[in-house]
């Protein structure tokens, strides 16, 4: 664990302010949920909470189903990392941080089809990897972007309206399903 040199006091209601510098590093924004727990050393750990964490198995099955029905490779991510993948090597993608271009699309909240000239890397550190087509559909739960479904291919297949509708339906379903599970 990295020492930050920042000390805070707990107030009379048991609250502590997480310093702005740490919130910026962890990309924690106002009203974002955080998970608080202790580890084996009795340290208190504060971690940005991902609504999709713990649903990896369902996300993996969903990715496989979408890949089988569309013929595209599929990634399902939360706002920070890839949780499930089908159609390509899992070792390359699972758990890897998503690229800032994908993060920007997720924050925008709109489904986007990118052509070969527009595609961005899916994971950080893979800047040279471009795809013929990418379709990115943010997963929205209660109006907040919590992740995305990404269809992509190296083949000469282009994503069209049918794939857009399939992926939008899938992301809508996941957003509503996860929203209902948390309420």
Backbone bond lengths (Angstrom), bond angles and torsions (degrees), N, CA, C in turn:
res aa  C-N    CA-C-N  psi(-1)  N-CA   C-N-CA  omega(-1)  CA-C   N-CA-C  phi
1 X - - - 1.449 - - 1.524 108.33 -
2 X 1.308 117.49 138.40 1.460 122.99 -176.23 1.532 109.64 -89.55
3 X 1.313 117.31 128.57 1.464 121.71 175.65 1.519 109.16 -76.30
4 X 1.337 116.18 137.49 1.464 119.39 -178.12 1.517 112.75 -105.83
5 X 1.325 117.38 -18.63 1.446 120.20 -177.56 1.516 113.35 78.27
6 X 1.309 117.93 8.35 1.457 122.53 179.56 1.527 108.63 -101.89
7 X 1.334 116.10 126.21 1.458 121.01 -179.87 1.522 108.44 -116.52
8 X 1.316 116.20 134.55 1.464 122.36 177.54 1.519 108.79 -129.31
9 X 1.323 116.09 150.49 1.468 121.36 176.52 1.526 109.43 -100.87
10 X 1.315 115.28 148.57 1.458 121.47 174.70 1.525 106.95 -84.84
11 X 1.335 117.51 131.16 1.473 120.26 -178.93 1.526 110.06 -80.74
12 X 1.335 115.79 179.48 1.464 121.09 -175.17 1.533 113.00 -66.29
13 X 1.324 118.84 -14.81 1.467 122.36 176.17 1.533 111.80 -97.35
14 X 1.333 117.26 5.02 1.458 121.02 178.14 1.525 113.96 84.57
15 X 1.325 116.93 13.63 1.467 120.54 -177.78 1.517 110.69 -92.17
16 X 1.325 113.67 153.88 1.454 121.45 174.81 1.521 107.49 -137.95
17 X 1.302 117.15 142.53 1.459 121.40 178.10 1.528 108.04 -92.33
18 X 1.324 115.96 126.10 1.466 120.56 175.15 1.526 106.05 -82.22
19 X 1.315 117.14 120.96 1.465 120.06 -175.73 1.527 112.87 -57.23
20 X 1.324 113.81 147.18 1.463 121.40 -178.55 1.526 112.13 -55.58
21 X 1.328 117.19 -39.94 1.456 121.45 -179.09 1.529 110.96 -59.91
22 X 1.325 116.83 -42.74 1.462 121.49 179.92 1.524 110.17 -71.13
23 X 1.333 117.58 -40.87 1.474 120.03 177.15 1.520 110.40 -60.63
24 X 1.325 117.51 -38.62 1.465 121.24 179.50 1.531 110.44 -66.32
25 X 1.323 117.39 -44.48 1.464 121.75 179.67 1.527 110.62 -61.86
26 X 1.326 117.00 -42.30 1.467 121.85 -178.24 1.527 112.93 -86.77
27 X 1.340 116.03 0.48 1.469 121.77 -179.02 1.526 111.48 55.87
28 X 1.323 115.64 42.59 1.456 121.49 176.06 1.523 107.59 -96.77
29 X 1.338 115.01 120.34 1.457 120.78 -179.66 1.521 109.98 -107.15
30 X 1.315 115.48 168.90 1.457 120.94 179.38 1.530 110.16 -54.04
31 X 1.304 116.48 134.17 1.475 126.26 179.74 1.527 114.10 72.91
32 X 1.331 119.15 4.95 1.463 120.59 173.53 1.527 108.63 -71.18
33 X 1.330 117.22 139.12 1.472 118.53 176.44 1.530 110.17 -75.70
34 X 1.314 116.41 144.81 1.454 122.33 174.99 1.527 108.31 -126.03
35 X 1.307 114.98 151.71 1.455 121.92 179.30 1.526 106.76 -105.47
36 X 1.328 116.73 132.58 1.459 121.43 179.86 1.523 107.60 -121.42
37 X 1.324 115.68 125.74 1.462 119.77 179.49 1.516 109.29 -152.99
38 X 1.326 116.55 173.65 1.455 121.20 175.30 1.514 108.76 -111.07
39 X 1.319 115.74 149.77 1.462 120.10 176.98 1.523 109.34 -100.99
40 X 1.335 116.33 -173.22 1.470 121.19 -176.20 1.518 112.93 -65.15
41 X 1.332 118.51 -18.63 1.468 122.49 177.84 1.521 112.30 -93.63
42 X 1.333 117.27 9.47 1.469 123.80 -177.28 1.524 112.79 64.45
43 X 1.344 116.98 21.84 1.457 120.77 173.11 1.525 107.57 -78.21
44 X 1.310 116.44 146.94 1.461 120.78 173.24 1.522 106.89 -88.66
45 X 1.340 116.02 127.04 1.452 121.85 -177.73 1.520 108.67 -115.29
46 X 1.332 115.73 129.16 1.461 121.65 174.38 1.513 106.53 -113.27
47 X 1.329 115.89 123.52 1.455 121.12 -175.11 1.521 108.68 -133.17
48 X 1.332 115.32 141.18 1.458 119.00 175.47 1.521 108.21 -61.35
49 X 1.316 116.62 130.69 1.454 121.66 -176.61 1.522 110.29 -87.67
50 X 1.323 116.32 133.13 1.457 122.22 174.92 1.513 108.41 -107.28
51 X 1.311 116.71 121.97 1.458 121.92 179.15 1.522 110.27 -58.27
52 X 1.326 116.81 -32.78 1.460 121.26 -177.30 1.521 113.66 -81.47
53 X 1.348 117.98 -13.14 1.459 118.09 179.59 1.523 108.41 -66.21
54 X 1.298 115.54 142.54 1.455 120.21 -176.37 1.522 112.83 90.16
55 X 1.318 116.99 -10.59 1.464 121.81 179.21 1.524 110.62 -110.00
56 X 1.326 116.79 20.02 1.464 122.23 -176.26 1.531 112.21 -57.26
57 X 1.327 117.31 -40.87 1.462 120.55 -178.08 1.531 110.95 -64.60
58 X 1.326 116.56 -44.29 1.466 120.52 178.20 1.524 109.52 -65.98
59 X 1.331 116.80 -42.04 1.469 120.67 179.00 1.528 110.01 -61.30
60 X 1.324 117.61 -39.55 1.462 120.77 179.97 1.528 110.78 -65.33
61 X 1.319 117.28 -44.14 1.464 120.67 178.21 1.528 110.76 -63.48
62 X 1.315 115.96 -39.23 1.465 121.00 178.95 1.530 110.67 -64.70
63 X 1.339 116.22 -43.50 1.465 120.91 179.00 1.524 110.62 -61.37
64 X 1.323 117.31 -43.13 1.460 121.00 179.27 1.528 111.26 -63.77
65 X 1.320 116.40 -42.17 1.461 120.53 178.71 1.525 111.39 -62.93
66 X 1.323 117.35 -45.24 1.469 121.50 178.89 1.525 111.50 -64.56
67 X 1.327 116.87 -40.48 1.460 120.19 179.20 1.529 110.51 -64.63
68 X 1.324 116.72 -42.74 1.468 120.65 179.16 1.525 111.95 -64.29
69 X 1.316 117.57 -39.14 1.466 120.12 -176.13 1.522 113.90 -81.75
70 X 1.335 118.24 -24.55 1.464 120.20 -177.15 1.530 113.41 -104.75
71 X 1.336 117.72 -23.83 1.461 120.97 -175.21 1.520 113.06 83.39
72 X 1.319 117.67 1.46 1.457 122.72 178.61 1.530 109.89 -97.13
73 X 1.315 117.25 159.40 1.459 121.21 167.58 1.526 106.72 -76.67
74 X 1.337 116.81 150.46 1.462 121.14 -174.59 1.525 110.24 -134.81
75 X 1.332 115.69 134.64 1.463 122.73 169.24 1.520 107.79 -119.54
76 X 1.310 115.89 141.16 1.464 121.04 170.11 1.523 105.83 -119.84
77 X 1.333 115.28 127.98 1.466 120.22 -176.35 1.520 110.74 -128.83
78 X 1.327 114.97 159.89 1.455 118.70 163.67 1.529 104.80 -90.20
79 X 1.301 119.14 -159.49 1.466 120.51 -177.56 1.529 113.40 -75.99
80 X 1.335 116.80 -5.89 1.451 118.86 -174.93 1.517 115.25 -127.31
81 X 1.339 117.99 -35.34 1.458 118.69 -173.81 1.520 111.98 -143.75
82 X 1.324 115.47 162.25 1.459 122.48 178.51 1.526 108.84 -77.75
83 X 1.341 115.72 127.67 1.463 121.73 -179.29 1.524 112.67 -101.48
84 X 1.328 117.06 -31.88 1.460 121.59 -176.70 1.517 109.01 -149.19
85 X 1.338 115.53 150.41 1.459 120.18 179.79 1.526 109.22 -151.63
86 X 1.323 115.66 146.82 1.459 121.04 175.61 1.527 108.75 -144.18
87 X 1.315 115.96 144.84 1.459 120.97 178.09 1.514 113.98 95.61
88 X 1.326 117.25 -9.73 1.463 122.87 176.79 1.530 108.19 -143.51
89 X 1.322 116.96 175.69 1.456 122.10 -177.94 1.528 112.00 -63.34
90 X 1.314 116.12 123.78 1.466 120.39 178.49 1.524 111.03 -65.46
91 X 1.338 117.14 -35.00 1.463 121.00 -179.03 1.521 112.15 -58.06
92 X 1.312 116.12 -35.28 1.462 120.80 -176.87 1.530 111.57 -71.03
93 X 1.342 117.95 -33.17 1.453 121.20 -169.88 1.534 116.03 -110.28
94 X 1.320 118.80 -42.46 1.468 121.54 -170.98 1.526 111.13 -57.46
95 X 1.329 114.92 128.73 1.461 121.93 177.31 1.516 114.66 79.78
96 X 1.326 117.97 -4.82 1.467 120.53 -178.69 1.528 110.19 -80.83
97 X 1.306 115.10 146.93 1.461 122.11 179.12 1.532 109.85 -69.37
98 X 1.343 115.96 134.37 1.465 119.31 179.95 1.526 110.57 -76.62
99 X 1.309 114.63 152.06 1.458 122.44 -178.32 1.531 110.97 -67.51
100 X 1.304 116.75 152.23 1.468 121.71 -178.91 1.526 112.32 -62.40
101 X 1.341 117.97 -28.90 1.467 120.43 176.90 1.520 111.32 -64.20
102 X 1.324 117.18 -40.56 1.473 121.71 176.44 1.521 109.12 -68.34
103 X 1.332 117.05 -41.92 1.469 120.90 178.54 1.527 110.87 -57.69
104 X 1.324 117.05 -41.64 1.469 121.12 179.09 1.527 111.13 -63.67
105 X 1.327 116.91 -40.71 1.476 120.54 178.64 1.527 109.76 -64.80
106 X 1.334 116.95 -41.70 1.469 120.87 178.81 1.527 110.08 -60.64
107 X 1.327 116.75 -47.58 1.466 120.87 -179.57 1.524 111.76 -60.79
108 X 1.333 116.97 -35.08 1.458 121.91 179.25 1.523 111.23 -64.76
109 X 1.343 116.91 -32.42 1.453 121.25 175.39 1.518 115.83 81.08
110 X 1.333 118.18 8.72 1.470 122.11 -178.73 1.522 110.35 -114.34
111 X 1.330 116.52 141.35 1.454 121.14 175.42 1.522 109.36 -69.71
112 X 1.344 116.20 134.71 1.456 121.91 -175.07 1.530 109.30 -132.14
113 X 1.338 116.07 135.76 1.457 121.65 170.84 1.522 107.20 -106.73
114 X 1.327 115.58 124.10 1.460 121.35 -179.43 1.515 109.58 -110.44
115 X 1.321 116.99 134.84 1.467 121.53 176.47 1.526 108.99 -88.02
116 X 1.309 116.93 177.08 1.466 122.29 -177.37 1.526 112.08 -54.33
117 X 1.321 117.54 -35.06 1.468 120.68 -179.42 1.523 112.67 -74.61
118 X 1.342 117.11 -22.72 1.462 121.78 -174.05 1.516 114.42 -103.71
119 X 1.342 117.42 -13.71 1.460 118.70 -171.07 1.515 111.73 -62.26
120 X 1.319 114.40 152.64 1.453 120.70 176.48 1.531 107.81 -120.46
121 X 1.300 116.40 168.00 1.463 120.11 176.59 1.516 108.14 -64.83
122 X 1.304 116.45 151.06 1.462 120.04 176.53 1.515 109.48 -87.30
123 X 1.334 116.41 -41.64 1.462 119.93 179.94 1.521 110.28 -116.62
124 X 1.322 115.46 151.99 1.470 120.56 178.06 1.519 109.81 -62.80
125 X 1.313 116.01 146.42 1.446 121.28 177.80 1.516 113.57 83.07
126 X 1.326 116.74 5.37 1.465 121.43 -179.37 1.531 108.76 -120.31
127 X 1.337 115.90 39.83 1.466 121.81 -172.75 1.523 113.79 -60.00
128 X 1.317 117.01 -26.70 1.463 119.61 -177.99 1.520 113.07 -82.31
129 X 1.325 117.77 -10.77 1.461 120.73 -177.61 1.516 109.83 -87.54
130 X 1.310 115.33 115.47 1.461 122.35 177.53 1.521 108.07 -118.12
131 X 1.290 116.73 151.24 1.455 122.17 -179.00 1.516 109.71 -117.32
132 X 1.316 116.74 155.52 1.455 120.72 177.91 1.524 109.72 -65.28
133 X 1.315 116.22 -40.06 1.464 121.46 -179.68 1.516 109.71 -144.16
134 X 1.317 116.62 142.50 1.457 123.11 169.76 1.518 107.73 -134.08
135 X 1.312 115.75 138.34 1.447 121.57 173.61 1.527 105.56 -125.45
136 X 1.321 116.92 119.33 1.461 121.95 -176.45 1.519 108.51 -117.34
137 X 1.339 116.08 120.60 1.460 121.15 179.75 1.524 109.54 -122.87
138 X 1.331 117.51 110.39 1.462 120.58 179.70 1.527 111.83 -62.12
139 X 1.316 115.47 143.80 1.462 122.30 173.77 1.524 105.98 -94.13
140 X 1.333 116.12 117.35 1.462 121.48 -178.24 1.525 109.78 -109.31
141 X 1.320 116.58 129.82 1.453 122.19 176.22 1.518 107.52 -125.36
142 X 1.317 116.22 119.78 1.469 121.77 -176.70 1.527 111.27 53.52
143 X 1.339 116.38 38.28 1.454 122.19 176.51 1.516 115.29 81.38
144 X 1.322 117.39 -1.46 1.466 120.70 -178.83 1.524 109.91 -110.45
145 X 1.328 115.93 133.85 1.465 121.10 178.76 1.519 109.05 -71.22
146 X 1.352 115.63 124.38 1.465 120.45 -178.88 1.523 112.11 -117.37
147 X 1.328 117.52 -2.91 1.452 121.05 -179.04 1.509 110.64 166.88
148 X 1.342 115.95 -161.39 1.459 119.77 -179.20 1.519 111.01 -157.92
149 X 1.327 113.89 156.87 1.452 122.01 167.38 1.525 105.55 -108.82
150 X 1.329 115.88 129.29 1.458 121.64 -176.60 1.518 108.61 -122.37
151 X 1.327 116.97 118.83 1.468 122.73 171.58 1.516 106.66 -98.80
152 X 1.331 117.22 138.81 1.461 119.68 179.62 1.522 110.24 -155.08
153 X 1.333 115.26 158.43 1.459 120.76 179.23 1.515 111.30 -156.24
154 X 1.332 114.34 151.29 1.460 121.41 171.61 1.521 110.36 -93.22
155 X 1.330 117.01 -14.76 1.463 121.63 -177.48 1.519 110.88 -71.61
156 X 1.313 116.00 175.60 1.466 121.21 178.88 1.522 112.36 -84.07
157 X 1.324 116.82 16.21 1.465 121.25 178.45 1.531 108.02 -80.68
158 X 1.308 117.42 133.76 1.463 121.20 176.24 1.521 109.69 -106.81
159 X 1.307 115.81 141.11 1.457 120.33 176.02 1.524 108.51 -75.94
160 X 1.297 116.32 139.28 1.457 121.46 179.78 1.509 111.63 -127.79
161 X 1.331 115.70 -160.75 1.461 121.07 -177.70 1.521 112.74 -61.98
162 X 1.329 117.45 -37.33 1.471 120.03 -179.55 1.528 110.33 -62.69
163 X 1.326 117.41 -46.70 1.464 120.69 179.28 1.523 110.73 -66.45
164 X 1.337 116.33 -38.65 1.463 119.69 177.78 1.525 110.40 -59.52
165 X 1.327 117.04 -45.46 1.473 120.63 -179.15 1.523 111.60 -65.70
166 X 1.334 116.58 -40.05 1.467 120.08 178.80 1.529 110.40 -62.06
167 X 1.325 116.06 -47.86 1.463 120.11 -177.04 1.526 111.42 -69.79
168 X 1.336 117.79 -38.31 1.463 119.82 176.69 1.526 110.26 -63.67
169 X 1.323 117.50 -41.43 1.471 120.73 177.01 1.522 110.47 -61.84
170 X 1.327 116.05 -43.20 1.464 120.63 179.77 1.528 111.32 -63.07
171 X 1.332 116.73 -46.05 1.470 119.17 -179.19 1.524 111.18 -69.05
172 X 1.340 117.45 -36.79 1.472 120.19 175.64 1.522 110.79 -61.58
173 X 1.352 115.74 -45.18 1.459 120.01 179.48 1.528 111.12 -60.32
174 X 1.340 117.16 -49.66 1.463 119.82 -179.62 1.521 111.80 -60.16
175 X 1.332 116.99 -41.75 1.463 120.22 178.79 1.512 112.29 -61.68
176 X 1.324 117.10 -44.79 1.474 120.94 179.48 1.523 111.00 -69.59
177 X 1.331 116.50 -42.45 1.465 121.20 179.17 1.521 111.16 -59.67
178 X 1.321 115.96 -48.99 1.466 119.52 -178.50 1.520 111.23 -69.06
179 X 1.329 117.44 -36.36 1.466 120.76 176.00 1.518 111.65 -60.85
180 X 1.321 116.49 -41.94 1.472 120.88 178.56 1.523 111.89 -68.45
181 X 1.322 117.35 -34.71 1.457 120.94 179.98 1.525 111.34 -67.89
182 X 1.322 116.86 -30.07 1.468 121.02 -175.16 1.523 112.86 -90.89
183 X 1.308 117.05 -15.96 1.480 119.02 -178.11 1.509 111.69 -91.87
